[in-house]
Amino acid sequence: MRDIQNSEVSRTSKDEQAFYRQIFLLAGLVAFLRGAMIVALSVRTQLMWSDVLGGHDGVEYLAIANSVIKGSFRELPVDVWRHDVGWPLVISVLGFVMPTPLAALVWILFFSAVTVSLVAHFARQHFGSTNEEALRLGATVALGYPAAVYYSCFALSEPLVLCTVVAAFYVAGLRRWGAAGFLAGAAASGRASAIFLLPALALACVLQQGRFQDKGRQCAWLVSTALIPFLGITLWRQTAVGVQPLSLHQPHFSFPFAAFQDFLTRGWVRGIYLLVCTIAACFGAVKMLFESVRRHNDPLLHAAASFTLMFLLFHVCLESLTYYGSRLLLADYFDRYLVAIWPFIVFATRRWWKWPFIALCFSLSVVATLYWGENYFRQVREKGAPMLEHLARPETKR
């Protein structure tokens, strides 16, 4: 009997070692593919890789990071500070020892690799996934969604937000509520709407088993640690720059899907793609809700369903924002917002994601990324964009 037990322990240990090796290889592959996509866009658009990173507001995040490094916060146009500044602050950590575009690239690759590992571990920890399914889900989150692949080619906050959202749920599953709260605050510092993590995780904390007094202390600790990065960064920006993002963004809310009133003006292919993304997000959110009802004794699943629904409803009702003085409808950016809840859509539909389907989705993501990137930078050259005027100059091309 003892020999049988030792054999089982040895087999389990070997399986764990094999799983960690596979996770390491998959994370490395994802980081390599992220870098390869940036290089591919650089070649296709005939721009330096650092100019590619500046696309889609990336140049503004990099400018904020540079202003943090120099300590000159008021030299930038006021509209630049409409962004949540958690991501530029992260860039500036490495920006003191290397150029900010390179620092952003390092962080993008790092957060992408860590996200794969966290998704795989969370799938095993909370959904009972096998090692093979956990790897598939990690690959799907990183490579299966066109918007996640595309927007990771720029110096945008999506890799940070995606990583911290998954990390917050992972450590909450370990009942490390202080760390979960801090990560929720960090996610909200990268994208303000990620603040919905806080009530979702507080719900999980309250619903967990244990004495009421203990749960009250843990919940208070969760909220306190979440407010440290979120309020700290908000107060710092108010003191350093003297503006609040809401006064610049001027968000306008309306009935659900009001932002989609002109989404077909982008073309029928883009329109169909956005429609598919929206249907998939709504289906995944509802499926996650039904699963949380079925597994009613699972506090963390209730939290995941709550966060997904709150985040989705917020962006469905967010009609427009102000962009450099112009009112901008947000349907065309809806796929970008969905990146933050993409892992939960994947978890809700985890039985669908087989390797051939993942390979197909990644292939479509590569094609879409190259097409969108070329089209975007062509428009920048022809029509211009804030802080990207230099891209129209011949000397900036390779």
GIFENHU-V819715 format. One record per backbone hydrogen bond with DSSP energy under -1.0 kcal/mol. NH is the residue of the N-H (numbers start at 1). CO is the residue of the C=O. E is the energy in kcal/mol with one decimal. If there is no record, write none. Layout:
nh=(NH & NH)
co=(CO & CO)
e=(E & E)
This chain:
nh=(5 & 6 & 7 & 8 & 9 & 10 & 11 & 12 & 13 & 14 & 15 & 16 & 17 & 18 & 19 & 20 & 21 & 22 & 23 & 24 & 25 & 26 & 27 & 28 & 29 & 30 & 31 & 32 & 33 & 34 & 35 & 36 & 37 & 38 & 39 & 40 & 41 & 42 & 43 & 44 & 45 & 47 & 52 & 53 & 55 & 58 & 59 & 61 & 62 & 63 & 64 & 65 & 66 & 67 & 68 & 69 & 70 & 71 & 72 & 80 & 81 & 82 & 83 & 86 & 89 & 90 & 91 & 92 & 95 & 97 & 103 & 104 & 105 & 106 & 107 & 108 & 109 & 110 & 111 & 112 & 113 & 114 & 115 & 116 & 117 & 118 & 119 & 120 & 121 & 122 & 123 & 124 & 125 & 126 & 127 & 129 & 134 & 135 & 136 & 137 & 138 & 139 & 140 & 141 & 142 & 143 & 144 & 149 & 150 & 151 & 153 & 155 & 156 & 161 & 162 & 163 & 164 & 165 & 166 & 167 & 168 & 169 & 170 & 171 & 172 & 173 & 175 & 176 & 177 & 180 & 181 & 182 & 183 & 184 & 185 & 186 & 187 & 188 & 189 & 191 & 194 & 195 & 196 & 197 & 198 & 200 & 201 & 202 & 203 & 204 & 205 & 206 & 207 & 208 & 215 & 216 & 217 & 218 & 219 & 220 & 221 & 222 & 223 & 224 & 225 & 226 & 227 & 230 & 231 & 232 & 233 & 234 & 235 & 236 & 237 & 238 & 239 & 240 & 241 & 242 & 249 & 250 & 252 & 254 & 257 & 258 & 260 & 261 & 263 & 265 & 266 & 267 & 271 & 272 & 273 & 274 & 275 & 276 & 277 & 278 & 279 & 280 & 281 & 282 & 283 & 284 & 285 & 286 & 287 & 288 & 289 & 290 & 291 & 292 & 293 & 294 & 295 & 298 & 302 & 303 & 304 & 305 & 306 & 307 & 308 & 309 & 310 & 311 & 312 & 313 & 314 & 315 & 316 & 317 & 319 & 320 & 321 & 322 & 323 & 326 & 328 & 330 & 333 & 334 & 337 & 338 & 339 & 340 & 345 & 346 & 347 & 348 & 349 & 350 & 352 & 354 & 358 & 359 & 360 & 361 & 362 & 363 & 364 & 365 & 366 & 367 & 368 & 369 & 370 & 371 & 372 & 373 & 374 & 375 & 376 & 377 & 378 & 379 & 380 & 381 & 382 & 383 & 384 & 388 & 391 & 392 & 393 & 396 & 397)
co=(1 & 2 & 3 & 4 & 5 & 6 & 7 & 8 & 9 & 10 & 11 & 12 & 13 & 14 & 15 & 16 & 17 & 18 & 19 & 20 & 21 & 22 & 23 & 24 & 25 & 26 & 27 & 28 & 29 & 30 & 31 & 32 & 33 & 34 & 35 & 36 & 37 & 38 & 39 & 40 & 41 & 42 & 48 & 49 & 52 & 55 & 54 & 57 & 58 & 59 & 60 & 61 & 62 & 63 & 64 & 65 & 66 & 67 & 67 & 77 & 78 & 79 & 80 & 189 & 85 & 86 & 87 & 88 & 91 & 94 & 99 & 100 & 101 & 102 & 103 & 104 & 105 & 106 & 107 & 108 & 109 & 110 & 111 & 112 & 113 & 114 & 115 & 116 & 117 & 118 & 119 & 120 & 121 & 122 & 123 & 123 & 130 & 131 & 132 & 133 & 134 & 135 & 136 & 137 & 138 & 139 & 140 & 145 & 146 & 147 & 150 & 53 & 154 & 157 & 158 & 159 & 160 & 161 & 162 & 163 & 164 & 165 & 166 & 167 & 168 & 169 & 172 & 171 & 175 & 176 & 177 & 178 & 179 & 180 & 181 & 182 & 183 & 184 & 185 & 187 & 191 & 192 & 193 & 194 & 195 & 196 & 197 & 198 & 199 & 200 & 201 & 202 & 203 & 204 & 211 & 212 & 213 & 214 & 215 & 216 & 217 & 218 & 219 & 220 & 221 & 222 & 223 & 226 & 227 & 228 & 229 & 230 & 231 & 232 & 233 & 234 & 235 & 236 & 237 & 237 & 245 & 246 & 320 & 317 & 316 & 255 & 257 & 258 & 260 & 262 & 263 & 264 & 267 & 268 & 269 & 270 & 271 & 272 & 273 & 274 & 275 & 276 & 277 & 278 & 279 & 280 & 281 & 282 & 283 & 284 & 285 & 286 & 287 & 288 & 289 & 290 & 291 & 295 & 298 & 299 & 300 & 301 & 302 & 303 & 304 & 305 & 306 & 307 & 308 & 309 & 310 & 311 & 312 & 313 & 252 & 252 & 328 & 249 & 326 & 323 & 321 & 319 & 330 & 331 & 333 & 334 & 336 & 337 & 341 & 342 & 343 & 344 & 345 & 347 & 349 & 352 & 354 & 355 & 356 & 357 & 358 & 359 & 360 & 361 & 362 & 363 & 364 & 365 & 366 & 367 & 368 & 369 & 370 & 371 & 372 & 373 & 374 & 375 & 376 & 377 & 378 & 379 & 380 & 385 & 388 & 389 & 390 & 393 & 394)
e=(-2.3 & -2.6 & -2.2 & -2.2 & -2.4 & -2.4 & -2.4 & -2.6 & -2.5 & -2.2 & -2.4 & -2.4 & -2.3 & -2.5 & -2.3 & -2.5 & -2.1 & -2.3 & -2.6 & -2.3 & -2.4 & -2.7 & -2.9 & -2.3 & -2.4 & -2.5 & -2.3 & -2.4 & -2.6 & -2.3 & -2.2 & -2.6 & -2.2 & -1.6 & -2.2 & -2.7 & -2.4 & -2.2 & -2.4 & -2.7 & -2.4 & -1.7 & -1.9 & -2.0 & -2.0 & -1.7 & -2.3 & -1.8 & -2.4 & -1.8 & -2.3 & -2.3 & -2.3 & -2.2 & -2.1 & -2.1 & -2.4 & -1.7 & -1.2 & -1.4 & -1.5 & -1.6 & -1.3 & -2.3 & -1.9 & -1.8 & -2.3 & -2.3 & -1.7 & -1.8 & -2.4 & -2.8 & -2.2 & -2.5 & -2.2 & -2.5 & -2.4 & -2.4 & -3.1 & -2.1 & -2.1 & -2.5 & -2.3 & -1.5 & -1.6 & -2.6 & -2.7 & -2.1 & -2.4 & -2.7 & -2.4 & -1.8 & -2.8 & -3.0 & -1.4 & -1.9 & -2.7 & -2.0 & -1.9 & -2.5 & -2.2 & -2.4 & -2.3 & -2.4 & -1.6 & -2.7 & -2.6 & -2.0 & -2.9 & -2.6 & -2.0 & -3.1 & -2.4 & -2.6 & -2.8 & -2.0 & -2.5 & -2.3 & -1.9 & -2.5 & -2.3 & -1.6 & -2.4 & -2.6 & -1.6 & -1.9 & -1.6 & -2.4 & -1.1 & -2.3 & -2.5 & -2.2 & -2.3 & -2.1 & -2.4 & -2.3 & -2.5 & -2.3 & -1.5 & -2.2 & -2.2 & -1.9 & -1.4 & -2.1 & -1.7 & -1.5 & -3.0 & -2.3 & -1.9 & -1.7 & -2.3 & -2.2 & -2.3 & -1.0 & -2.4 & -2.3 & -2.1 & -2.4 & -2.5 & -2.1 & -2.3 & -2.4 & -2.4 & -2.4 & -2.4 & -1.6 & -1.8 & -1.3 & -2.0 & -1.4 & -2.3 & -1.9 & -2.9 & -2.1 & -2.4 & -2.1 & -2.4 & -3.1 & -2.7 & -1.3 & -3.6 & -2.2 & -2.3 & -2.5 & -2.1 & -1.7 & -1.4 & -1.3 & -1.1 & -1.9 & -1.3 & -1.8 & -2.4 & -2.5 & -2.4 & -2.5 & -2.1 & -2.6 & -2.5 & -2.4 & -2.5 & -2.7 & -2.4 & -2.5 & -2.8 & -2.7 & -2.4 & -2.4 & -2.7 & -2.3 & -2.0 & -2.6 & -2.2 & -2.0 & -1.8 & -2.3 & -2.5 & -1.7 & -1.6 & -2.0 & -2.4 & -2.4 & -2.5 & -2.8 & -2.3 & -2.3 & -2.7 & -2.7 & -2.3 & -2.8 & -2.3 & -1.8 & -2.2 & -1.8 & -2.0 & -1.5 & -1.9 & -3.6 & -3.5 & -1.7 & -3.3 & -1.8 & -1.4 & -1.5 & -1.8 & -1.6 & -1.3 & -1.2 & -1.5 & -2.2 & -2.5 & -2.1 & -1.3 & -1.2 & -2.1 & -1.5 & -2.6 & -2.7 & -2.1 & -2.5 & -2.6 & -2.3 & -2.3 & -2.1 & -2.4 & -2.2 & -2.7 & -2.6 & -2.4 & -2.3 & -3.2 & -2.6 & -2.3 & -2.4 & -2.8 & -2.4 & -1.9 & -1.9 & -2.2 & -2.1 & -2.0 & -3.5 & -1.6 & -2.3 & -1.6 & -1.4 & -1.6 & -1.7 & -1.8)
